[in-house]
Each structure stands twice: as structure tokens, then as C-alpha cells.
């Protein structure tokens, strides 16, 4: 593995991205990049994401909110630009006749561009996982150009 040092300028801030374990890490200040994953520098907003704002309806627990926060942060961990706002809606309808009564939605502002994803499933935990996958896909599209 080739070692190199460098900086990545993102807007008016400078970040070092250390990628070696498959999880990007961000460091600021004087630094050296110690590893590079397949020779690529990856942008990351880990640790810089704003607080997630929630709208909920139905039987939504604190554990569901925490799972949704973790899922959104994981999906946006490699967002190409600054994430300025995150809003998540979690809804559970108490109607056994519905095939997918649990809904998870996310609207994310990425440097003025809006990413939106939603997923419905039989239970809220499954809809949150689907939301994570869909939001990560949209973030990848944004990264690709």
C-alpha cells in the first residue's frame, strides 16, 4: 500500500481523509494522510452532520429514532459536500389490513441540493433499513456527478 500525505480542500475548510479500515476518518489541522484506499481520496462528512430533526406519528419509540439517526448518518457518511439539514419522518399506522404500515422518509439538504428517500415496510425497523439503502444510493448518484 502506497503511503502519501495531502490535503483535501472542501469549500473553506481543509480535511484529511484516512482510509485504511474501510471506514473514512476525518482529521483537521497539521496532518499526514497515512493510507489510501485503492489510491482514491474519499470525501466524508462523518462527525459534521447536523442534528436530525424528526416528525413522527403512531407508535414510534426512542430506539426507532436512534436507529433512524444511525441509518441516515451511515448513508451520508460519504456525502460529496456539506450536509446542512436532515429531516426524518417516521410513521406507523395501526391498521392490520395495510401490507406496509410503517413509513420512513428522509429529506436532506446537501449544499443547497435536496436528497429525498422513503421506504414503506411491514415494520419500522425494516423501513429504516430500506431508507438507509435508498438514501446511500442517492448520495452516490450525487457523488458521481
SULHU-V603477 format. One line per field, one symbol per residue. phi: phi as a letter, one per 40 degrees, with the letter a starting at -180 (. if undefined). psi: psi as a letter, one per 30 degrees, with the letter a starting at -180 (. if undefined). burial: 1 if it has 9 or more other ideal C-beta (glycine too) atoms within 8 Angstrom, else 0. Layout:
phi: ???
psi: ???
burial: ???
//
This chain:
phi: .ccabibbcbgbbbbbbbbabgbcbbbbhcabccabcfgbcbcabdgbcccccbbbagcbcccccccccccccccccbccaccbabbbbbabccaccccbcbbbbbbbcbfgbcbbaaabacbccccccccdccccccccdccch
psi: kkklllljkjbglkkkjjjegfjkkkklaklkkflkjhgkkkkkgkfgklkkkkklkaikleeeeeeeeeeeeeegfhkfakkfkkkkkkkkkijffkfifkkkkkkkjjhfkkkkllkkleleeeeeeeeeeeeeeeeeeeef.
burial: 0000000101000011111000011100001010111000111111001001010100010001101110111111111011101111111110000001111111111100001111111001011111111111111101100
//
